Amino acid sequence: MTAPNHYENFPVGSIILPRKLRRPIHAIYAFARTADDIADEGNATIAQRQQQLNELKTELDRIAQGRLPETELMQQLYERAITPHQIPLQPFYDLLSAFHQDTGKTRYQNFGELVDYARRSANPVGRLMLHLYGEHHPQSIAQSDGICTALQLINFWQDIAIDWQKNRVYLPQDDMQKFNVSETDIAANKITPQLRKLIAYECNKARKMLHAGAPLGKTLKGRLGFELRMIILGGDCILQKMAENHYDVFLQRPALDKRDWLILIKRAFLKK
């Protein structure tokens, strides 16, 4: 597990998960990962990517209409997750909406646009996990949304250099103007004083959101609470590594190693 990147913060196959939830979580992960890869991986054209995502949406529509899906991927999602656990379909529609947006939108005008994207790309994962564990309290859902949005933002800030190679800039355009940062600065693949201040500014917002949702890690008991505390601590550790490296994401992409995770496991136990 690394945090947070390409659904790797999704607790797939974790030995601490209850056995009865492993099959539905695997099915949900397979759906999310497949849709994400359609939007991002390979050499398909934009039109081809959108067509494949639309085909997944058509399968969801079949389920919504009380019909059986046709593909193996969606049959497993239907049989292992949606039906036995009565999972609402909206989170899956939201994920597809975000991935569809990924195929064409490469710039974000303001922070609000980023939060809206995270609402559909990241928050559904947290909501699905809460649903599987039978947690439906509005405060828990709100805290989960904050954590997931923060993780999505952290992913953006640690991957600025990588995303540039994909012609994507997630730094809000209005904040770039505010800090006098241009895309030429990003293209130079070298940190500047202005860009350093901008990344620090964006990381601080993500940190506040992550910490605001962190109490959920104690509210949720047992295995889910421990898993969530691990994920929160992992995101916080990435932010700390970025700060220690003076926000130079071009010199070295911050990542967690085995030693980091051993420390985080100990801390997650102590925070229960």
LUMTITOR-359789 format. One line per field, with one value per residue (C-alpha): residue number from 1; residue in one letter; x, y, z. Coordinates in pm, 1 decimal, decimal comma. Layout:
// residues N
pos c(NUM;...);
code c(A;...);
X c(X;...);
Y c(Y;...);
Z c(Z;...);
***
This chain:
// residues 272
pos c(1;2;3;4;5;6;7;8;9;10;11;12;13;14;15;16;17;18;19;20;21;22;23;24;25;26;27;28;29;30;31;32;33;34;35;36;37;38;39;40;41;42;43;44;45;46;47;48;49;50;51;52;53;54;55;56;57;58;59;60;61;62;63;64;65;66;67;68;69;70;71;72;73;74;75;76;77;78;79;80;81;82;83;84;85;86;87;88;89;90;91;92;93;94;95;96;97;98;99;100;101;102;103;104;105;106;107;108;109;110;111;112;113;114;115;116;117;118;119;120;121;122;123;124;125;126;127;128;129;130;131;132;133;134;135;136;137;138;139;140;141;142;143;144;145;146;147;148;149;150;151;152;153;154;155;156;157;158;159;160;161;162;163;164;165;166;167;168;169;170;171;172;173;174;175;176;177;178;179;180;181;182;183;184;185;186;187;188;189;190;191;192;193;194;195;196;197;198;199;200;201;202;203;204;205;206;207;208;209;210;211;212;213;214;215;216;217;218;219;220;221;222;223;224;225;226;227;228;229;230;231;232;233;234;235;236;237;238;239;240;241;242;243;244;245;246;247;248;249;250;251;252;253;254;255;256;257;258;259;260;261;262;263;264;265;266;267;268;269;270;271;272);
code c(M;T;A;P;N;H;Y;E;N;F;P;V;G;S;I;I;L;P;R;K;L;R;R;P;I;H;A;I;Y;A;F;A;R;T;A;D;D;I;A;D;E;G;N;A;T;I;A;Q;R;Q;Q;Q;L;N;E;L;K;T;E;L;D;R;I;A;Q;G;R;L;P;E;T;E;L;M;Q;Q;L;Y;E;R;A;I;T;P;H;Q;I;P;L;Q;P;F;Y;D;L;L;S;A;F;H;Q;D;T;G;K;T;R;Y;Q;N;F;G;E;L;V;D;Y;A;R;R;S;A;N;P;V;G;R;L;M;L;H;L;Y;G;E;H;H;P;Q;S;I;A;Q;S;D;G;I;C;T;A;L;Q;L;I;N;F;W;Q;D;I;A;I;D;W;Q;K;N;R;V;Y;L;P;Q;D;D;M;Q;K;F;N;V;S;E;T;D;I;A;A;N;K;I;T;P;Q;L;R;K;L;I;A;Y;E;C;N;K;A;R;K;M;L;H;A;G;A;P;L;G;K;T;L;K;G;R;L;G;F;E;L;R;M;I;I;L;G;G;D;C;I;L;Q;K;M;A;E;N;H;Y;D;V;F;L;Q;R;P;A;L;D;K;R;D;W;L;I;L;I;K;R;A;F;L;K;K);
X c(0,0;124,9;-64,4;-218,8;-180,1;-396,1;-632,6;-340,4;-485,2;-784,9;-740,8;-753,8;-657,3;-557,5;-527,0;-691,4;-1014,4;-1303,4;-1316,4;-1682,7;-1594,8;-1296,5;-1500,4;-1716,4;-1413,5;-1221,2;-1516,0;-1545,5;-1171,6;-1175,0;-1445,1;-1264,5;-925,7;-1061,7;-1239,4;-933,5;-708,1;-948,7;-917,9;-541,1;-350,7;-258,0;-270,2;-644,8;-790,8;-1012,7;-1315,3;-1224,2;-1174,0;-1506,3;-1679,6;-1543,2;-1649,1;-1993,3;-2015,4;-1953,9;-2222,2;-2461,7;-2394,5;-2475,1;-2794,7;-2889,1;-2849,2;-3049,8;-3328,9;-3334,5;-3158,5;-2847,1;-2518,0;-2350,9;-1976,5;-1788,1;-1651,5;-1997,1;-2152,3;-1900,9;-1967,7;-2340,4;-2325,5;-2050,4;-2108,1;-2416,6;-2682,9;-2572,4;-2484,2;-2757,9;-2503,2;-2644,3;-2531,7;-2458,2;-2096,2;-2022,6;-2184,6;-1978,8;-1655,2;-1737,1;-1819,3;-1476,2;-1293,1;-1485,6;-1372,9;-1013,2;-1025,2;-1066,5;-1013,8;-648,2;-667,2;-862,9;-955,3;-989,4;-978,9;-1354,1;-1320,3;-1062,5;-1287,0;-1575,0;-1352,8;-1245,3;-1611,0;-1656,8;-1311,3;-1220,1;-1510,6;-1718,2;-1450,9;-1480,1;-1857,9;-1860,6;-1634,4;-1854,1;-2159,8;-2001,5;-1926,7;-2278,0;-2170,1;-2424,3;-2398,0;-2387,3;-2087,0;-1892,6;-1974,7;-1866,9;-1538,6;-1478,3;-1536,1;-1281,2;-1020,7;-1072,3;-1061,9;-742,6;-582,4;-675,3;-517,9;-202,8;-177,0;-195,3;76,9;322,6;268,9;301,2;598,9;440,3;109,1;289,9;417,6;50,3;-31,7;-222,8;-192,8;-396,3;-260,3;-553,8;-501,9;-609,8;-364,7;-88,1;-159,1;-173,8;172,8;312,9;368,5;340,5;326,5;673,1;796,3;648,1;783,4;1135,1;1116,9;1288,0;1150,9;1133,5;1071,3;725,2;632,5;764,5;535,1;239,4;286,4;327,7;4,5;-188,1;-40,2;-149,2;-508,9;-491,7;-341,4;-624,5;-885,1;-706,0;-682,5;-1044,7;-1157,8;-903,5;-1135,3;-1322,5;-1025,8;-1111,0;-1488,0;-1476,4;-1388,8;-1201,0;-1034,3;-1182,8;-1075,7;-720,9;-707,1;-834,8;-582,9;-307,5;-429,0;-457,6;-111,9;24,8;-115,5;17,9;360,1;368,2;295,8;572,0;820,5;726,1;784,4;1118,9;1219,8;1114,0;833,7;1075,9;861,0;1086,9;1399,2;1228,8;871,8;778,4;688,4;657,9;901,7;878,2;1036,7;774,1;492,5;632,0;630,2;278,9;148,9;277,2;127,2;-207,5;-226,2;-142,1;-409,3;-701,1);
Y c(0,0;348,3;665,7;803,9;689,8;516,3;346,1;198,5;361,1;134,7;-152,8;-433,2;-776,6;-647,4;-933,0;-716,0;-689,3;-911,2;-1215,4;-1152,5;-813,2;-914,8;-1033,5;-718,5;-492,8;-679,6;-637,2;-264,4;-217,0;-402,9;-169,2;145,3;31,3;-74,7;256,2;451,6;259,9;321,4;694,7;701,0;403,7;282,7;458,2;479,0;798,3;1023,3;900,8;537,3;599,7;776,0;496,8;233,8;437,7;481,2;103,9;69,4;328,8;129,2;-172,5;32,8;145,3;-218,5;-284,5;28,1;-101,7;-436,8;-616,5;-832,2;-683,2;-852,8;-827,9;-1042,5;-735,7;-594,9;-932,1;-977,8;-626,9;-697,1;-1044,0;-990,6;-632,1;-445,9;-711,9;-879,7;-550,3;-334,6;-78,6;236,9;293,6;666,7;624,4;414,9;673,7;943,8;754,0;714,1;1085,1;1174,3;931,8;1061,7;1412,1;1287,8;1207,0;1571,7;1819,6;1899,7;2234,5;2354,5;2718,8;2721,3;2511,3;2458,4;2271,4;2041,9;1971,8;1891,7;1648,1;1483,1;1461,4;1221,3;1062,6;993,5;1044,9;757,3;508,8;619,9;617,1;265,8;143,4;305,6;143,5;-201,6;-154,9;-32,0;321,1;577,6;867,7;1203,4;1322,1;1006,8;1052,6;1417,2;1328,0;1049,4;1293,2;1531,6;1258,5;1127,6;1476,4;1551,0;1227,9;1316,1;1661,0;1515,1;1284,2;1585,4;1775,2;1485,1;1408,9;1757,5;1653,8;1324,7;1487,9;1749,6;1467,9;1378,7;1743,8;1780,3;2065,5;2030,0;2341,2;2587,1;2845,4;3134,5;3030,0;3008,7;3366,9;3469,2;3324,9;3436,4;3081,6;2988,6;2655,4;2736,2;2700,7;2350,6;2255,1;2352,7;2062,2;2270,0;2428,6;2806,7;3018,5;3110,5;2751,1;2632,9;2878,8;2774,2;2402,2;2472,5;2673,3;2392,7;2127,3;2327,1;2321,4;1946,1;1899,0;2092,4;1881,0;1558,1;1654,2;1770,6;1423,5;1234,7;1181,0;928,4;696,0;675,8;679,3;368,1;64,2;-249,9;-321,4;-37,3;216,8;80,4;75,6;432,2;551,9;395,4;578,6;912,3;875,8;780,4;1092,5;1305,9;1144,4;1229,8;1592,1;1587,5;1445,3;1717,0;1984,6;1833,3;1838,1;2203,7;2106,3;2018,7;1753,6;1764,1;1650,1;1352,1;1227,8;1169,6;809,7;580,9;293,8;-17,1;162,0;436,5;183,7;0,8;331,0;409,2;68,1;131,6;478,6;353,9;100,8;366,5;603,5;362,5);
Z c(0,0;-84,5;-25,8;-220,6;-580,8;-841,3;-598,1;-405,2;-93,8;-151,6;98,6;-157,4;-32,8;307,6;554,9;819,1;621,4;731,0;506,7;419,6;269,6;59,8;-238,0;-266,1;-213,5;-483,3;-720,8;-647,3;-688,6;-1021,5;-1150,5;-1034,1;-1157,0;-1496,0;-1550,7;-1434,0;-1672,7;-1960,6;-1897,1;-1845,2;-1980,1;-2327,1;-2662,6;-2723,9;-2865,8;-2658,5;-2852,5;-2788,6;-2417,1;-2388,0;-2576,7;-2339,2;-2037,4;-2189,1;-2224,2;-1850,0;-1787,6;-2005,1;-1786,1;-1476,2;-1645,8;-1699,3;-1327,5;-1243,2;-1468,8;-1291,8;-1576,4;-1558,3;-1682,4;-1978,2;-1908,7;-1658,4;-1478,8;-1416,1;-1339,3;-1058,2;-930,3;-938,0;-781,8;-523,9;-413,8;-532,8;-476,4;-150,9;15,4;-140,9;-256,8;-419,4;-777,2;-755,3;-637,4;-947,7;-1174,2;-1002,0;-1063,7;-1431,9;-1453,9;-1314,7;-1541,5;-1841,1;-1744,1;-1731,9;-2102,4;-2202,3;-1919,9;-1851,1;-1667,4;-1362,6;-1322,2;-944,8;-630,0;-642,9;-972,6;-815,2;-517,3;-753,2;-940,1;-613,4;-510,1;-800,8;-836,3;-473,1;-233,6;-378,7;-270,2;91,9;78,3;-63,7;215,3;479,7;325,1;333,1;701,8;774,4;869,5;746,4;992,6;805,3;1005,7;918,4;550,8;561,9;732,5;483,0;197,2;348,2;383,8;30,7;-122,1;69,5;-55,1;-411,4;-372,8;-217,3;-515,1;-746,1;-563,0;-542,2;-912,7;-1064,5;-1276,5;-1384,1;-1475,5;-1684,4;-1906,9;-1964,6;-2047,8;-1721,9;-1474,5;-1158,7;-989,3;-1000,9;-1273,6;-1051,2;-778,3;-1037,6;-1134,3;-769,3;-702,1;-1038,5;-1162,0;-1528,3;-1708,2;-1840,4;-1481,8;-1460,2;-1801,6;-1689,9;-1443,6;-1177,7;-863,8;-842,2;-531,1;-657,9;-742,1;-406,0;-227,8;-440,9;-373,2;-0,1;-9,7;-180,3;51,1;353,9;232,2;178,2;524,8;690,1;509,9;602,7;969,7;978,4;870,8;1083,0;1384,8;1170,3;1216,0;1586,2;1542,1;1325,6;1530,9;1443,7;1116,3;912,8;1172,1;1170,6;789,7;775,9;1033,8;823,6;513,6;695,7;846,8;505,9;343,8;627,1;591,0;220,4;305,7;564,9;314,2;65,7;329,4;429,9;63,3;42,2;-196,7;-477,4;-645,4;-950,8;-766,9;-606,2;-598,5;-232,4;-158,2;141,8;190,5;410,5;704,3;681,4;683,6;985,0;1173,3;1051,3;1159,0;1509,7;1516,8;1384,6;1670,1;1927,2;1793,9;1830,3);
***
